[in-house]
Amino acid sequence: MATDKELSDFLENVERRAFKQAVYAVRRDEAALDIVQDAMIKLAEKYADKPAAELPLLFQRILQNTIHDFFRREKVRNTWVSLFSGLAGNDEDGDGFDILETFEAEEGTQAAESSADKVEREQVLAIIEEEVQKLPTRQREAFLMRYWQDMDVAETAAAMGCSEGSVKTHCSRATHTLAQALRAKGITL
């Protein structure tokens, strides 16, 4: 059974990685924060009696399920908004109420982005993901653990079963290969 200190330390260590994973999935910081908080609460409430060694796998499954639940709720919410938006009473112009007209996106958020910017961002992300997939397996593993999952060199080395120097070499080679491939496609980050 994990002690309160072990559970607290685990949640503190996993928080940032979980947030990045949730942001990547849902593309909204506020929703990602809610998802991570919900996952942490579920872990603490239902699985605090499990051994500390089991917490990482349990938390990962809970986080994935919480992300899936978010998408299910969004789908239902969007369906109802679409259905009822046309049923609202007429406004002064006689055009009817449109919920999208009342929505103002906060400056600097993805919702405030123009359609062209969104398409361009999605295309760049697709190219980056494609180039990451082309990396050799060990380089891709090291790169994703270090820069995507925000693991430090020691954690990455332990997970990959290699030395810290090997992790650094794999990451260096991966970043150079990615930078060269992206520059060749006209993408500069």
C-alpha positions in Angstrom: 0.0 0.0 0.0 1.3 3.4 -1.0 1.8 5.9 1.9 0.3 9.3 1.7 3.8 10.7 1.1 4.4 8.3 -1.8 1.1 9.1 -3.4 1.7 12.8 -3.0 5.2 12.6 -4.4 4.0 10.5 -7.3 1.3 13.0 -8.2 3.7 15.9 -7.9 6.2 14.2 -10.3 3.6 13.1 -12.9 1.6 16.4 -13.0 3.6 18.2 -15.7 3.9 15.2 -18.0 0.2 14.4 -17.6 -0.7 18.0 -18.4 1.4 18.0 -21.6 -0.2 14.7 -22.6 -3.7 16.1 -22.0 -3.0 19.4 -23.8 -1.8 17.4 -26.8 -5.0 15.4 -26.8 -7.6 18.1 -26.2 -5.7 21.2 -27.5 -7.1 23.4 -24.7 -5.1 24.3 -21.6 -8.2 24.8 -19.4 -9.7 21.4 -20.3 -6.3 19.7 -19.9 -6.0 21.1 -16.4 -9.5 19.8 -15.5 -8.7 16.3 -17.0 -5.4 16.0 -15.0 -7.1 17.1 -11.8 -9.9 14.7 -12.3 -7.5 11.8 -13.0 -5.5 12.6 -9.9 -8.6 12.7 -7.7 -9.8 9.4 -9.1 -6.4 7.8 -8.4 -6.3 9.2 -4.9 -9.9 8.2 -4.1 -10.0 4.7 -5.6 -6.5 3.4 -5.7 -4.6 4.9 -2.8 -4.5 1.4 -1.3 -2.4 0.0 -4.1 1.4 -0.4 -3.9 3.4 2.6 -5.0 4.9 0.5 -7.9 1.5 0.2 -9.5 0.6 3.9 -9.4 2.2 4.9 -12.7 0.3 2.3 -14.8 -2.9 2.9 -13.0 -2.6 6.7 -13.4 -1.9 6.4 -17.1 -5.0 4.3 -17.6 -7.1 6.7 -15.6 -5.7 9.7 -17.5 -6.5 8.0 -20.9 -10.0 7.2 -19.7 -10.6 10.7 -18.5 -9.5 12.1 -21.8 -11.9 9.8 -23.6 -14.7 10.8 -21.3 -13.9 14.5 -22.1 -14.4 13.8 -25.8 -17.6 11.9 -25.2 -19.0 14.8 -23.2 -17.9 17.3 -25.9 -19.6 15.2 -28.5 -22.9 15.1 -26.6 -22.6 18.8 -25.7 -22.0 19.8 -29.3 -24.9 17.7 -30.5 -27.3 19.5 -28.1 -26.0 22.9 -28.9 -26.4 22.2 -32.6 -30.0 20.9 -32.1 -31.2 23.8 -29.9 -29.4 26.7 -31.6 -31.9 26.8 -34.4 -34.9 26.6 -32.0 -34.1 29.8 -30.1 -36.4 32.8 -30.5 -35.9 35.5 -33.2 -33.8 38.5 -32.4 -34.3 42.1 -33.6 -33.3 41.3 -37.1 -35.6 38.3 -37.4 -32.6 36.0 -38.1 -32.9 33.9 -35.0 -30.5 33.5 -32.2 -27.0 32.2 -33.1 -24.9 31.0 -30.2 -21.7 31.4 -32.3 -22.4 35.2 -32.6 -22.4 35.5 -28.8 -19.1 33.7 -28.4 -16.0 35.8 -28.2 -12.7 34.0 -28.2 -10.0 35.1 -25.9 -7.1 36.7 -27.7 -4.1 34.3 -28.1 -6.2 31.1 -27.8 -6.7 28.6 -30.5 -10.4 29.7 -30.7 -9.3 33.2 -31.7 -7.1 31.8 -34.5 -8.1 32.3 -38.1 -9.1 29.3 -40.1 -6.0 29.7 -42.3 -3.7 29.7 -39.2 -5.4 26.6 -37.8 -5.0 24.8 -41.1 -1.3 25.9 -41.3 -0.7 24.8 -37.7 -2.3 21.4 -38.3 -0.3 20.9 -41.5 3.0 21.7 -39.7 2.1 19.4 -36.8 1.3 16.6 -39.3 4.7 17.1 -41.0 6.5 17.1 -37.6 4.7 13.9 -36.6 5.6 12.3 -39.9 9.3 13.2 -39.6 9.3 12.0 -36.0 8.0 8.6 -37.2 10.8 8.4 -39.7 13.5 8.6 -37.0 15.3 5.3 -36.1 13.5 3.6 -33.2 16.0 4.4 -30.4 16.3 8.0 -31.5 12.5 8.3 -31.6 12.1 6.7 -28.2 14.7 9.0 -26.6 13.3 12.1 -28.3 9.7 11.4 -27.3 10.6 10.6 -23.7 12.8 13.6 -23.2 10.9 16.3 -25.1 7.4 15.0 -25.3 7.0 13.2 -21.9 9.4 15.7 -20.3 11.4 12.9 -18.7 14.9 13.8 -17.5 18.0 12.1 -18.9 18.2 9.6 -16.0 14.6 8.6 -16.2 14.9 8.2 -20.0 18.0 6.1 -19.6 16.3 3.8 -17.0 13.2 3.4 -19.2 15.3 2.6 -22.3 17.8 0.4 -20.5 20.8 2.3 -21.7 23.3 4.8 -20.3 22.6 8.6 -19.9 25.3 9.3 -22.6 23.4 7.1 -25.1 20.2 9.0 -24.3 22.0 12.3 -25.0 23.4 11.0 -28.2 20.1 9.7 -29.4 18.4 13.0 -28.6 21.1 15.0 -30.3 20.9 13.0 -33.5 17.1 13.1 -33.5 16.9 16.8 -33.1 19.5 17.4 -35.8 17.7 15.0 -38.2 14.4 16.6 -37.5 15.7 20.2 -37.9 17.3 19.3 -41.2 14.2 17.5 -42.5 11.9 20.4 -41.4 14.2 23.0 -42.9 14.2 21.1 -46.2 10.4 21.4 -46.2 10.6 25.1 -45.4 9.6 24.9 -41.8 11.6 26.9 -39.2 10.6 26.7 -35.6 
